[in-house]
Amino acid sequence: MPHADLTLPGAPPVAAFEGLQFNPGHIERRFVVPPRGASWATICVRARAAPRCTEVSNSVVYMVHLALPLP
């Protein structure tokens, strides 16, 4: 079941997920059905007070996996 279905009548072409909390090794899955006919997407990630890795480089890495919908 998708978390956001942008194909529904009147649905805005935007999906926002706020207040997610991540820890090292945490996996968060969110499924979005894109609008019909969409051929590209813009993804913006904002991190507030992200936990930092102080042992190596004081950086945080987020991975995003995308899949094309089946025809």
N, CA, C and O atoms as a Tripos MOL2 file, in Angstrom:
@<TRIPOS>MOLECULE
protein
  284   283    71     0     0
PROTEIN
NO_CHARGES

@<TRIPOS>ATOM
      1 N           0.8480   -1.1770    0.0000 N.3       1 MET1
      2 CA          0.0000    0.0000    0.0000 C.3       1 MET1
      3 C           0.8960    1.2430    0.0000 C.2       1 MET1
      4 O           1.7660    1.3690    0.8620 O.2       1 MET1
      5 N           0.6970    2.1660   -0.9560 N.am      2 PRO2
      6 CA          1.5450    3.3560   -1.0050 C.3       2 PRO2
      7 C           1.2420    4.3360    0.1240 C.2       2 PRO2
      8 O           0.1170    4.4060    0.6200 O.2       2 PRO2
      9 N           2.2600    5.0880    0.5170 N.am      3 HIS3
     10 CA          2.0910    6.1380    1.5180 C.3       3 HIS3
     11 C           1.5110    7.3950    0.8970 C.2       3 HIS3
     12 O           0.8870    8.1990    1.5890 O.2       3 HIS3
     13 N           1.7130    7.5730   -0.4080 N.am      4 ALA4
     14 CA          1.1630    8.7150   -1.1410 C.3       4 ALA4
     15 C           0.8460    8.2550   -2.5600 C.2       4 ALA4
     16 O           1.7040    7.6990   -3.2450 O.2       4 ALA4
     17 N          -0.3900    8.4900   -2.9960 N.am      5 ASP5
     18 CA         -0.8130    8.1360   -4.3490 C.3       5 ASP5
     19 C          -1.1190    9.4320   -5.0870 C.2       5 ASP5
     20 O          -2.1780   10.0290   -4.8960 O.2       5 ASP5
     21 N          -0.1910    9.8610   -5.9280 N.am      6 LEU6
     22 CA         -0.3330   11.1300   -6.6340 C.3       6 LEU6
     23 C          -1.1680   11.0050   -7.8970 C.2       6 LEU6
     24 O          -1.2790   11.9630   -8.6620 O.2       6 LEU6
     25 N          -1.7670    9.8160   -8.1270 N.am      7 THR7
     26 CA         -2.6400    9.6290   -9.2800 C.3       7 THR7
     27 C          -4.0960    9.9050   -8.9310 C.2       7 THR7
     28 O          -4.9430    9.9570   -9.8230 O.2       7 THR7
     29 N          -4.3970   10.0820   -7.6570 N.am      8 LEU8
     30 CA         -5.7820   10.3150   -7.2420 C.3       8 LEU8
     31 C          -6.2710   11.6690   -7.7420 C.2       8 LEU8
     32 O          -5.4880   12.6180   -7.7910 O.2       8 LEU8
     33 N          -7.5490   11.7840   -8.1160 N.am      9 PRO9
     34 CA         -8.0760   13.0660   -8.5900 C.3       9 PRO9
     35 C          -7.8970   14.1580   -7.5260 C.2       9 PRO9
     36 O          -8.2400   13.9680   -6.3600 O.2       9 PRO9
     37 N          -7.3580   15.2910   -7.9510 N.am     10 GLY10
     38 CA         -7.1750   16.4140   -7.0370 C.3      10 GLY10
     39 C          -5.9320   16.3400   -6.1730 C.2      10 GLY10
     40 O          -5.6680   17.2580   -5.3960 O.2      10 GLY10
     41 N          -5.1630   15.2690   -6.2930 N.am     11 ALA11
     42 CA         -3.9530   15.1280   -5.4720 C.3      11 ALA11
     43 C          -2.8760   16.0810   -5.9780 C.2      11 ALA11
     44 O          -2.6360   16.1450   -7.1840 O.2      11 ALA11
     45 N          -2.2200   16.8230   -5.0850 N.am     12 PRO12
     46 CA         -1.1210   17.6830   -5.5370 C.3      12 PRO12
     47 C           0.0740   16.8190   -5.9480 C.2      12 PRO12
     48 O           0.2320   15.7100   -5.4360 O.2      12 PRO12
     49 N           0.9080   17.3040   -6.8560 N.am     13 PRO13
     50 CA          2.0540   16.4950   -7.3040 C.3      13 PRO13
     51 C           3.2280   16.5720   -6.3310 C.2      13 PRO13
     52 O           4.3790   16.7190   -6.7430 O.2      13 PRO13
     53 N           2.9260   16.4710   -5.0330 N.am     14 VAL14
     54 CA          3.9470   16.5920   -3.9920 C.3      14 VAL14
     55 C           3.6720   15.5660   -2.9000 C.2      14 VAL14
     56 O           2.5220   15.3570   -2.5120 O.2      14 VAL14
     57 N           4.7140   14.9340   -2.4140 N.am     15 ALA15
     58 CA          4.6100   14.0550   -1.2490 C.3      15 ALA15
     59 C           5.6600   14.5100   -0.2500 C.2      15 ALA15
     60 O           6.8330   14.6400   -0.6010 O.2      15 ALA15
     61 N           5.2560   14.7530    0.9830 N.am     16 ALA16
     62 CA          6.1900   15.2070    2.0140 C.3      16 ALA16
     63 C           6.0740   14.2810    3.2260 C.2      16 ALA16
     64 O           4.9770   13.9180    3.6510 O.2      16 ALA16
     65 N           7.2090   13.9170    3.7560 N.am     17 PHE17
     66 CA          7.2590   13.0780    4.9550 C.3      17 PHE17
     67 C           8.1120   13.8110    5.9690 C.2      17 PHE17
     68 O           9.3190   13.9600    5.7800 O.2      17 PHE17
     69 N           7.4970   14.2630    7.0330 N.am     18 GLU18
     70 CA          8.2010   15.0630    8.0390 C.3      18 GLU18
     71 C           8.2610   14.3210    9.3670 C.2      18 GLU18
     72 O           7.4480   13.4400    9.6470 O.2      18 GLU18
     73 N           9.2290   14.6950   10.1630 N.am     19 GLY19
     74 CA          9.3370   14.1360   11.5020 C.3      19 GLY19
     75 C           9.9210   12.7330   11.5650 C.2      19 GLY19
     76 O           9.7980   12.0600   12.5890 O.2      19 GLY19
     77 N          10.5520   12.2830   10.4890 N.am     20 LEU20
     78 CA         11.1690   10.9570   10.5120 C.3      20 LEU20
     79 C          12.4690   11.0250   11.3040 C.2      20 LEU20
     80 O          13.2280   11.9870   11.1820 O.2      20 LEU20
     81 N          12.7180   10.0190   12.1020 N.am     21 GLN21
     82 CA         13.9500    9.9700   12.8800 C.3      21 GLN21
     83 C          14.7630    8.7670   12.4280 C.2      21 GLN21
     84 O          14.2420    7.6610   12.2860 O.2      21 GLN21
     85 N          16.0520    9.0060   12.2050 N.am     22 PHE22
     86 CA         16.9380    7.9590   11.7180 C.3      22 PHE22
     87 C          18.0740    7.7260   12.6930 C.2      22 PHE22
     88 O          18.5610    8.6510   13.3420 O.2      22 PHE22
     89 N          18.4810    6.4880   12.7830 N.am     23 ASN23
     90 CA         19.6490    6.0790   13.5450 C.3      23 ASN23
     91 C          20.5330    5.2660   12.6190 C.2      23 ASN23
     92 O          20.0510    4.7810   11.5950 O.2      23 ASN23
     93 N          21.8130    5.0990   12.9420 N.am     24 PRO24
     94 CA         22.6750    4.2950   12.0740 C.3      24 PRO24
     95 C          22.0680    2.9220   11.7870 C.2      24 PRO24
     96 O          21.6250    2.2260   12.7010 O.2      24 PRO24
     97 N          22.0520    2.5460   10.5280 N.am     25 GLY25
     98 CA         21.5060    1.2510   10.1190 C.3      25 GLY25
     99 C          20.0000    1.2160    9.9860 C.2      25 GLY25
    100 O          19.4460    0.1780    9.6220 O.2      25 GLY25
    101 N          19.3190    2.3110   10.2660 N.am     26 HIS26
    102 CA         17.8550    2.3680   10.2030 C.3      26 HIS26
    103 C          17.3970    2.3790    8.7510 C.2      26 HIS26
    104 O          17.9920    3.0650    7.9200 O.2      26 HIS26
    105 N          16.3590    1.6340    8.4410 N.am     27 ILE27
    106 CA         15.7720    1.6140    7.1040 C.3      27 ILE27
    107 C          14.3510    2.1320    7.2160 C.2      27 ILE27
    108 O          13.5660    1.6460    8.0300 O.2      27 ILE27
    109 N          14.0290    3.1010    6.4140 N.am     28 GLU28
    110 CA         12.6790    3.6810    6.3680 C.3      28 GLU28
    111 C          12.1850    3.5440    4.9390 C.2      28 GLU28
    112 O          12.8290    4.0360    4.0120 O.2      28 GLU28
    113 N          11.0510    2.8810    4.7490 N.am     29 ARG29
    114 CA         10.5090    2.6950    3.4060 C.3      29 ARG29
    115 C           9.2460    3.5310    3.2590 C.2      29 ARG29
    116 O           8.3240    3.4350    4.0680 O.2      29 ARG29
    117 N           9.2200    4.3420    2.2260 N.am     30 ARG30
    118 CA          8.0540    5.1510    1.8870 C.3      30 ARG30
    119 C           7.7680    4.9280    0.4050 C.2      30 ARG30
    120 O           8.6630    5.0590   -0.4310 O.2      30 ARG30
    121 N           6.5330    4.5930    0.0850 N.am     31 PHE31
    122 CA          6.1610    4.2830   -1.2810 C.3      31 PHE31
    123 C           5.2510    5.3790   -1.8260 C.2      31 PHE31
    124 O           4.2450    5.7270   -1.2080 O.2      31 PHE31
    125 N           5.6160    5.9160   -2.9870 N.am     32 VAL32
    126 CA          4.8530    6.9910   -3.6210 C.3      32 VAL32
    127 C           4.5120    6.5630   -5.0450 C.2      32 VAL32
    128 O           5.3940    6.1500   -5.7980 O.2      32 VAL32
    129 N           3.2440    6.6610   -5.4140 N.am     33 VAL33
    130 CA          2.8160    6.3860   -6.7870 C.3      33 VAL33
    131 C           2.8630    7.7210   -7.5230 C.2      33 VAL33
    132 O           2.1350    8.6450   -7.1600 O.2      33 VAL33
    133 N           3.7110    7.8440   -8.5580 N.am     34 PRO34
    134 CA          3.8470    9.1240   -9.2540 C.3      34 PRO34
    135 C           2.6190    9.4500  -10.0920 C.2      34 PRO34
    136 O           1.8400    8.5630  -10.4380 O.2      34 PRO34
    137 N           2.4510   10.7340  -10.4190 N.am     35 PRO35
    138 CA          1.3340   11.1060  -11.3000 C.3      35 PRO35
    139 C           1.4640   10.4140  -12.6480 C.2      35 PRO35
    140 O           2.5730   10.1320  -13.1010 O.2      35 PRO35
    141 N           0.3460   10.1450  -13.2820 N.am     36 ARG36
    142 CA          0.3720    9.5150  -14.6050 C.3      36 ARG36
    143 C           1.1310   10.4090  -15.5830 C.2      36 ARG36
    144 O           0.9410   11.6260  -15.6020 O.2      36 ARG36
    145 N           1.9810    9.8020  -16.3820 N.am     37 GLY37
    146 CA          2.7300   10.5280  -17.3890 C.3      37 GLY37
    147 C           4.0110   11.1720  -16.8720 C.2      37 GLY37
    148 O           4.7500   11.7790  -17.6480 O.2      37 GLY37
    149 N           4.2860   11.0510  -15.5820 N.am     38 ALA38
    150 CA          5.5100   11.6500  -15.0240 C.3      38 ALA38
    151 C           6.7300   10.9550  -15.6060 C.2      38 ALA38
    152 O           6.7600    9.7290  -15.7090 O.2      38 ALA38
    153 N           7.7380   11.7350  -15.9870 N.am     39 SER39
    154 CA          8.9590   11.1590  -16.5260 C.3      39 SER39
    155 C          10.1940   11.5670  -15.7120 C.2      39 SER39
    156 O          11.3000   11.1290  -16.0270 O.2      39 SER39
    157 N          10.0310   12.3920  -14.6800 N.am     40 TRP40
    158 CA         11.1470   12.7930  -13.8240 C.3      40 TRP40
    159 C          10.5940   13.2170  -12.4670 C.2      40 TRP40
    160 O           9.3920   13.4250  -12.3050 O.2      40 TRP40
    161 N          11.4850   13.3390  -11.5120 N.am     41 ALA41
    162 CA         11.0930   13.7630  -10.1630 C.3      41 ALA41
    163 C          12.2440   14.5480   -9.5410 C.2      41 ALA41
    164 O          13.4100   14.3310   -9.8710 O.2      41 ALA41
    165 N          11.9050   15.4480   -8.6510 N.am     42 THR42
    166 CA         12.8910   16.1780   -7.8680 C.3      42 THR42
    167 C          12.7370   15.7250   -6.4260 C.2      42 THR42
    168 O          11.6320   15.7300   -5.8850 O.2      42 THR42
    169 N          13.8370   15.3370   -5.8070 N.am     43 ILE43
    170 CA         13.8080   14.8760   -4.4220 C.3      43 ILE43
    171 C          14.6380   15.8310   -3.5840 C.2      43 ILE43
    172 O          15.8090   16.0740   -3.8770 O.2      43 ILE43
    173 N          14.0270   16.3680   -2.5390 N.am     44 CYS44
    174 CA         14.7280   17.2620   -1.6100 C.3      44 CYS44
    175 C          14.7730   16.5870   -0.2460 C.2      44 CYS44
    176 O          13.7490   16.1310    0.2640 O.2      44 CYS44
    177 N          15.9560   16.5270    0.3370 N.am     45 VAL45
    178 CA         16.1200   15.9450    1.6690 C.3      45 VAL45
    179 C          16.6910   17.0230    2.5720 C.2      45 VAL45
    180 O          17.7340   17.6080    2.2820 O.2      45 VAL45
    181 N          15.9960   17.2750    3.6630 N.am     46 ARG46
    182 CA         16.4750   18.2390    4.6420 C.3      46 ARG46
    183 C          16.6910   17.5080    5.9530 C.2      46 ARG46
    184 O          15.8050   16.8020    6.4360 O.2      46 ARG46
    185 N          17.8540   17.6780    6.5150 N.am     47 ALA47
    186 CA         18.1710   17.0300    7.7920 C.3      47 ALA47
    187 C          18.3670   18.1020    8.8480 C.2      47 ALA47
    188 O          19.1860   19.0080    8.6900 O.2      47 ALA47
    189 N          17.6170   17.9870    9.9110 N.am     48 ARG48
    190 CA         17.7600   18.9090   11.0270 C.3      48 ARG48
    191 C          18.3040   18.1320   12.2070 C.2      48 ARG48
    192 O          17.7410   17.1080   12.5940 O.2      48 ARG48
    193 N          19.3820   18.6060   12.7740 N.am     49 ALA49
    194 CA         19.9990   17.9570   13.9380 C.3      49 ALA49
    195 C          20.3000   16.4890   13.6500 C.2      49 ALA49
    196 O          20.0210   15.6140   14.4700 O.2      49 ALA49
    197 N          20.8710   16.2340   12.4770 N.am     50 ALA50
    198 CA         21.2010   14.8640   12.1080 C.3      50 ALA50
    199 C          22.3260   14.3450   12.9930 C.2      50 ALA50
    200 O          23.2670   15.0780   13.2940 O.2      50 ALA50
    201 N          22.2350   13.0780   13.4120 N.am     51 PRO51
    202 CA         23.3260   12.5090   14.2000 C.3      51 PRO51
    203 C          24.5930   12.4500   13.3660 C.2      51 PRO51
    204 O          24.5490   12.0390   12.2070 O.2      51 PRO51
    205 N          25.6940   12.8440   13.9230 N.am     52 ARG52
    206 CA         26.9570   12.8980   13.1790 C.3      52 ARG52
    207 C          27.8750   11.7450   13.5570 C.2      52 ARG52
    208 O          27.8770   11.2770   14.6960 O.2      52 ARG52
    209 N          28.6430   11.3040   12.5900 N.am     53 CYS53
    210 CA         29.6620   10.2900   12.8220 C.3      53 CYS53
    211 C          30.9480   11.0290   13.1430 C.2      53 CYS53
    212 O          31.5900   11.5670   12.2410 O.2      53 CYS53
    213 N          31.3300   11.0630   14.3870 N.am     54 THR54
    214 CA         32.5180   11.8210   14.7710 C.3      54 THR54
    215 C          33.7970   11.0040   14.6460 C.2      54 THR54
    216 O          34.8930   11.5460   14.7830 O.2      54 THR54
    217 N          33.6690    9.7090   14.3870 N.am     55 GLU55
    218 CA         34.8590    8.8620   14.3190 C.3      55 GLU55
    219 C          35.6300    9.0330   13.0200 C.2      55 GLU55
    220 O          36.8550    8.9090   13.0120 O.2      55 GLU55
    221 N          34.9340    9.3150   11.9180 N.am     56 VAL56
    222 CA         35.6060    9.3280   10.6240 C.3      56 VAL56
    223 C          35.6420   10.7400   10.0280 C.2      56 VAL56
    224 O          36.7070   11.3510    9.9400 O.2      56 VAL56
    225 N          34.4900   11.2480    9.6240 N.am     57 SER57
    226 CA         34.5090   12.4990    8.8680 C.3      57 SER57
    227 C          33.4300   13.4890    9.2870 C.2      57 SER57
    228 O          33.2480   14.5120    8.6260 O.2      57 SER57
    229 N          32.7220   13.2130   10.3540 N.am     58 ASN58
    230 CA         31.6570   14.1030   10.8180 C.3      58 ASN58
    231 C          30.5940   14.3060    9.7310 C.2      58 ASN58
    232 O          30.0600   15.4060    9.5850 O.2      58 ASN58
    233 N          30.2880   13.2540    8.9740 N.am     59 SER59
    234 CA         29.3060   13.3720    7.9030 C.3      59 SER59
    235 C          28.1960   12.3470    8.0750 C.2      59 SER59
    236 O          28.3150   11.3930    8.8440 O.2      59 SER59
    237 N          27.1260   12.5660    7.3470 N.am     60 VAL60
    238 CA         25.9730   11.6710    7.3610 C.3      60 VAL60
    239 C          25.6590   11.3050    5.9180 C.2      60 VAL60
    240 O          25.7030   12.1670    5.0410 O.2      60 VAL60
    241 N          25.3420   10.0360    5.6580 N.am     61 VAL61
    242 CA         25.0090    9.5790    4.3230 C.3      61 VAL61
    243 C          23.5810    9.0390    4.3370 C.2      61 VAL61
    244 O          23.2390    8.1980    5.1680 O.2      61 VAL61
    245 N          22.7560    9.5190    3.4240 N.am     62 TYR62
    246 CA         21.4080    8.9990    3.2370 C.3      62 TYR62
    247 C          21.3610    8.3650    1.8550 C.2      62 TYR62
    248 O          21.8970    8.9210    0.8960 O.2      62 TYR62
    249 N          20.7250    7.2070    1.7490 N.am     63 MET63
    250 CA         20.5930    6.5350    0.4600 C.3      63 MET63
    251 C          19.1220    6.5300    0.0650 C.2      63 MET63
    252 O          18.2390    6.2810    0.8860 O.2      63 MET63
    253 N          18.8820    6.8110   -1.2100 N.am     64 VAL64
    254 CA         17.5230    6.8140   -1.7490 C.3      64 VAL64
    255 C          17.4860    5.8060   -2.8850 C.2      64 VAL64
    256 O          18.3130    5.8580   -3.7950 O.2      64 VAL64
    257 N          16.5280    4.8890   -2.8320 N.am     65 HIS65
    258 CA         16.3560    3.8870   -3.8860 C.3      65 HIS65
    259 C          15.0590    4.2030   -4.6170 C.2      65 HIS65
    260 O          14.0240    4.4560   -4.0010 O.2      65 HIS65
    261 N          15.1360    4.1850   -5.9270 N.am     66 LEU66
    262 CA         13.9670    4.4770   -6.7620 C.3      66 LEU66
    263 C          13.7400    3.3310   -7.7290 C.2      66 LEU66
    264 O          14.6860    2.6670   -8.1540 O.2      66 LEU66
    265 N          12.4900    3.1030   -8.0700 N.am     67 ALA67
    266 CA         12.1490    2.0890   -9.0570 C.3      67 ALA67
    267 C          11.0640    2.6380   -9.9760 C.2      67 ALA67
    268 O          10.1550    3.3420   -9.5360 O.2      67 ALA67
    269 N          11.1720    2.3100  -11.2360 N.am     68 LEU68
    270 CA         10.1590    2.7360  -12.1870 C.3      68 LEU68
    271 C           8.9100    1.8750  -12.0190 C.2      68 LEU68
    272 O           9.0130    0.6750  -11.7680 O.2      68 LEU68
    273 N           7.7340    2.4820  -12.1560 N.am     69 PRO69
    274 CA          6.5150    1.6670  -12.0490 C.3      69 PRO69
    275 C           6.3940    0.7130  -13.2330 C.2      69 PRO69
    276 O           6.8690    1.0100  -14.3290 O.2      69 PRO69
    277 N           5.7770   -0.3950  -13.0140 N.am     70 LEU70
    278 CA          5.5490   -1.3610  -14.0870 C.3      70 LEU70
    279 C           4.4840   -0.8190  -15.0330 C.2      70 LEU70
    280 O           3.5670   -0.1230  -14.5970 O.2      70 LEU70
    281 N           4.5950   -1.1330  -16.3350 N.am     71 PRO71
    282 CA          3.5890   -0.6260  -17.2970 C.3      71 PRO71
    283 C           2.2340   -1.2560  -17.0830 C.2      71 PRO71
    284 O           1.2860   -0.9420  -17.8020 O.2      71 PRO71
@<TRIPOS>BOND
     1     1     2 1
     2     2     3 1
     3     3     4 2
     4     3     5 am
     5     5     6 1
     6     6     7 1
     7     7     8 2
     8     7     9 am
     9     9    10 1
    10    10    11 1
    11    11    12 2
    12    11    13 am
    13    13    14 1
    14    14    15 1
    15    15    16 2
    16    15    17 am
    17    17    18 1
    18    18    19 1
    19    19    20 2
    20    19    21 am
    21    21    22 1
    22    22    23 1
    23    23    24 2
    24    23    25 am
    25    25    26 1
    26    26    27 1
    27    27    28 2
    28    27    29 am
    29    29    30 1
    30    30    31 1
    31    31    32 2
    32    31    33 am
    33    33    34 1
    34    34    35 1
    35    35    36 2
    36    35    37 am
    37    37    38 1
    38    38    39 1
    39    39    40 2
    40    39    41 am
    41    41    42 1
    42    42    43 1
    43    43    44 2
    44    43    45 am
    45    45    46 1
    46    46    47 1
    47    47    48 2
    48    47    49 am
    49    49    50 1
    50    50    51 1
    51    51    52 2
    52    51    53 am
    53    53    54 1
    54    54    55 1
    55    55    56 2
    56    55    57 am
    57    57    58 1
    58    58    59 1
    59    59    60 2
    60    59    61 am
    61    61    62 1
    62    62    63 1
    63    63    64 2
    64    63    65 am
    65    65    66 1
    66    66    67 1
    67    67    68 2
    68    67    69 am
    69    69    70 1
    70    70    71 1
    71    71    72 2
    72    71    73 am
    73    73    74 1
    74    74    75 1
    75    75    76 2
    76    75    77 am
    77    77    78 1
    78    78    79 1
    79    79    80 2
    80    79    81 am
    81    81    82 1
    82    82    83 1
    83    83    84 2
    84    83    85 am
    85    85    86 1
    86    86    87 1
    87    87    88 2
    88    87    89 am
    89    89    90 1
    90    90    91 1
    91    91    92 2
    92    91    93 am
    93    93    94 1
    94    94    95 1
    95    95    96 2
    96    95    97 am
    97    97    98 1
    98    98    99 1
    99    99   100 2
   100    99   101 am
   101   101   102 1
   102   102   103 1
   103   103   104 2
   104   103   105 am
   105   105   106 1
   106   106   107 1
   107   107   108 2
   108   107   109 am
   109   109   110 1
   110   110   111 1
   111   111   112 2
   112   111   113 am
   113   113   114 1
   114   114   115 1
   115   115   116 2
   116   115   117 am
   117   117   118 1
   118   118   119 1
   119   119   120 2
   120   119   121 am
   121   121   122 1
   122   122   123 1
   123   123   124 2
   124   123   125 am
   125   125   126 1
   126   126   127 1
   127   127   128 2
   128   127   129 am
   129   129   130 1
   130   130   131 1
   131   131   132 2
   132   131   133 am
   133   133   134 1
   134   134   135 1
   135   135   136 2
   136   135   137 am
   137   137   138 1
   138   138   139 1
   139   139   140 2
   140   139   141 am
   141   141   142 1
   142   142   143 1
   143   143   144 2
   144   143   145 am
   145   145   146 1
   146   146   147 1
   147   147   148 2
   148   147   149 am
   149   149   150 1
   150   150   151 1
   151   151   152 2
   152   151   153 am
   153   153   154 1
   154   154   155 1
   155   155   156 2
   156   155   157 am
   157   157   158 1
   158   158   159 1
   159   159   160 2
   160   159   161 am
   161   161   162 1
   162   162   163 1
   163   163   164 2
   164   163   165 am
   165   165   166 1
   166   166   167 1
   167   167   168 2
   168   167   169 am
   169   169   170 1
   170   170   171 1
   171   171   172 2
   172   171   173 am
   173   173   174 1
   174   174   175 1
   175   175   176 2
   176   175   177 am
   177   177   178 1
   178   178   179 1
   179   179   180 2
   180   179   181 am
   181   181   182 1
   182   182   183 1
   183   183   184 2
   184   183   185 am
   185   185   186 1
   186   186   187 1
   187   187   188 2
   188   187   189 am
   189   189   190 1
   190   190   191 1
   191   191   192 2
   192   191   193 am
   193   193   194 1
   194   194   195 1
   195   195   196 2
   196   195   197 am
   197   197   198 1
   198   198   199 1
   199   199   200 2
   200   199   201 am
   201   201   202 1
   202   202   203 1
   203   203   204 2
   204   203   205 am
   205   205   206 1
   206   206   207 1
   207   207   208 2
   208   207   209 am
   209   209   210 1
   210   210   211 1
   211   211   212 2
   212   211   213 am
   213   213   214 1
   214   214   215 1
   215   215   216 2
   216   215   217 am
   217   217   218 1
   218   218   219 1
   219   219   220 2
   220   219   221 am
   221   221   222 1
   222   222   223 1
   223   223   224 2
   224   223   225 am
   225   225   226 1
   226   226   227 1
   227   227   228 2
   228   227   229 am
   229   229   230 1
   230   230   231 1
   231   231   232 2
   232   231   233 am
   233   233   234 1
   234   234   235 1
   235   235   236 2
   236   235   237 am
   237   237   238 1
   238   238   239 1
   239   239   240 2
   240   239   241 am
   241   241   242 1
   242   242   243 1
   243   243   244 2
   244   243   245 am
   245   245   246 1
   246   246   247 1
   247   247   248 2
   248   247   249 am
   249   249   250 1
   250   250   251 1
   251   251   252 2
   252   251   253 am
   253   253   254 1
   254   254   255 1
   255   255   256 2
   256   255   257 am
   257   257   258 1
   258   258   259 1
   259   259   260 2
   260   259   261 am
   261   261   262 1
   262   262   263 1
   263   263   264 2
   264   263   265 am
   265   265   266 1
   266   266   267 1
   267   267   268 2
   268   267   269 am
   269   269   270 1
   270   270   271 1
   271   271   272 2
   272   271   273 am
   273   273   274 1
   274   274   275 1
   275   275   276 2
   276   275   277 am
   277   277   278 1
   278   278   279 1
   279   279   280 2
   280   279   281 am
   281   281   282 1
   282   282   283 1
   283   283   284 2
@<TRIPOS>SUBSTRUCTURE
     1 MET1         2 RESIDUE 1 A MET
     2 PRO2         6 RESIDUE 1 A PRO
     3 HIS3        10 RESIDUE 1 A HIS
     4 ALA4        14 RESIDUE 1 A ALA
     5 ASP5        18 RESIDUE 1 A ASP
     6 LEU6        22 RESIDUE 1 A LEU
     7 THR7        26 RESIDUE 1 A THR
     8 LEU8        30 RESIDUE 1 A LEU
     9 PRO9        34 RESIDUE 1 A PRO
    10 GLY10       38 RESIDUE 1 A GLY
    11 ALA11       42 RESIDUE 1 A ALA
    12 PRO12       46 RESIDUE 1 A PRO
    13 PRO13       50 RESIDUE 1 A PRO
    14 VAL14       54 RESIDUE 1 A VAL
    15 ALA15       58 RESIDUE 1 A ALA
    16 ALA16       62 RESIDUE 1 A ALA
    17 PHE17       66 RESIDUE 1 A PHE
    18 GLU18       70 RESIDUE 1 A GLU
    19 GLY19       74 RESIDUE 1 A GLY
    20 LEU20       78 RESIDUE 1 A LEU
    21 GLN21       82 RESIDUE 1 A GLN
    22 PHE22       86 RESIDUE 1 A PHE
    23 ASN23       90 RESIDUE 1 A ASN
    24 PRO24       94 RESIDUE 1 A PRO
    25 GLY25       98 RESIDUE 1 A GLY
    26 HIS26      102 RESIDUE 1 A HIS
    27 ILE27      106 RESIDUE 1 A ILE
    28 GLU28      110 RESIDUE 1 A GLU
    29 ARG29      114 RESIDUE 1 A ARG
    30 ARG30      118 RESIDUE 1 A ARG
    31 PHE31      122 RESIDUE 1 A PHE
    32 VAL32      126 RESIDUE 1 A VAL
    33 VAL33      130 RESIDUE 1 A VAL
    34 PRO34      134 RESIDUE 1 A PRO
    35 PRO35      138 RESIDUE 1 A PRO
    36 ARG36      142 RESIDUE 1 A ARG
    37 GLY37      146 RESIDUE 1 A GLY
    38 ALA38      150 RESIDUE 1 A ALA
    39 SER39      154 RESIDUE 1 A SER
    40 TRP40      158 RESIDUE 1 A TRP
    41 ALA41      162 RESIDUE 1 A ALA
    42 THR42      166 RESIDUE 1 A THR
    43 ILE43      170 RESIDUE 1 A ILE
    44 CYS44      174 RESIDUE 1 A CYS
    45 VAL45      178 RESIDUE 1 A VAL
    46 ARG46      182 RESIDUE 1 A ARG
    47 ALA47      186 RESIDUE 1 A ALA
    48 ARG48      190 RESIDUE 1 A ARG
    49 ALA49      194 RESIDUE 1 A ALA
    50 ALA50      198 RESIDUE 1 A ALA
    51 PRO51      202 RESIDUE 1 A PRO
    52 ARG52      206 RESIDUE 1 A ARG
    53 CYS53      210 RESIDUE 1 A CYS
    54 THR54      214 RESIDUE 1 A THR
    55 GLU55      218 RESIDUE 1 A GLU
    56 VAL56      222 RESIDUE 1 A VAL
    57 SER57      226 RESIDUE 1 A SER
    58 ASN58      230 RESIDUE 1 A ASN
    59 SER59      234 RESIDUE 1 A SER
    60 VAL60      238 RESIDUE 1 A VAL
    61 VAL61      242 RESIDUE 1 A VAL
    62 TYR62      246 RESIDUE 1 A TYR
    63 MET63      250 RESIDUE 1 A MET
    64 VAL64      254 RESIDUE 1 A VAL
    65 HIS65      258 RESIDUE 1 A HIS
    66 LEU66      262 RESIDUE 1 A LEU
    67 ALA67      266 RESIDUE 1 A ALA
    68 LEU68      270 RESIDUE 1 A LEU
    69 PRO69      274 RESIDUE 1 A PRO
    70 LEU70      278 RESIDUE 1 A LEU
    71 PRO71      282 RESIDUE 1 A PRO
